[in-house]
Amino acid sequence: MSPHNAADELDVLVIGGGAAGLSGALTLARARRSVLVLDSGEPRNAPAEAAHGLLSRDGVPPLELLAAGRAEVSGYGGRIVYDRAVAARRVEGGFSVETASGRGFRARRLLVTTGLVDELPEVPGLRERWGRDVLHCPYCHGWEVRDTSIGVLGGSPVAVHQALLFRQWSAHVTLFLHTGEDMTEDQWERLAARGVAVVDGEVAGLAVAEDRLAGVRLASGRQVPVEALIVVPRLVARSDVLADLGLGTVEHLMGVGAYVPSDGSGLTEAPGVWVAGNVTDLMAPVPAAQAAGVQAAAAINADLVVEDTDAAVARRRSAASADVFGAACEAEVSARVLGGRRHGLDSLPQSEGTAASVQP
């Protein structure tokens, strides 16, 4: 690791330059904390044309949103470094973080917002159309595909749930069972009640015409027309950088992936390490990730305030102890305890030639 320098001694190092990380960094910079964001330049929503649900900025291109966020953080004195954090270790006074380029940083606290990786099913063509017309989130994309023919790829524990969700946006929803397990009678009934079609057989690929999704191809050779395909990927938190701190992932209760657990503020089991965004909340959309970044930042600042105050009290006590027999210390103690009766000359007028009386 390269030697540290004074400029790299930080209050908080934010690992991850997405919506959660930048929101946290902005809050910390406005709190007059020294903060640096390590951005590997791999935003999860880069393939998407727009981010939705952001009040006053609905439909903003994701990369434009991040560029504006970086400018805001920089405007308050925060720093942005384009590099990947590869290791984080606990050291005296905080943490040491090493990057892919070999650069090192020291920080009192860590805010990890590394996001997640979408592990798509092994169906040819999904990755190429991911974020365009192969989608996953109804609240991110439902409006854009309203009233179109929507397919839902089975095989996920929540595929039936997704089919029923997207039925809110379109009356033309088809669930492709693909490699999924047999459904229960209750699931069949609920899909039928909502008019969701069900197609048996494994999905072998996609049909694309003029750079637009046209249908789903089954292994049998049958092709079913759809204009959008909903896929539930396995969501896996990017947690490798936390390994040396004793932190890892746990399986989500819904079976959709693995995340780094934390408390309500984002604090992990490792003291001094907070997480925010998709690394700990797999299904958080952009607005929720931003809010989580702000919340974690506020908790970090409060924690640092306690530490700063404890240190100030310790210094004050140390200084007082070192000067306990000095004149300044005695005068201060006398003033606090005796007030107007403290040691000193009598304030009453004295007769000429009479020695001043001393207060008891």
Helices and strands as residue ranges (DSSP letters): G 6-8, E 9-15, H 19-30, E 35-39, H 62-75, E 79-82, E 85-91, E 94-99, E 104-112, E 116-119, H 126-129, E 134-135, H 138-141, G 143-145, E 150-153, H 159-166, E 173-176, H 185-193, E 197-199, E 203-209, E 212-218, E 223-225, E 228-230, E 234-237, G 240-245, E 250-251, E 257-259, E 273-275, G 277-279, H 286-322, H 327-338, G 339-341
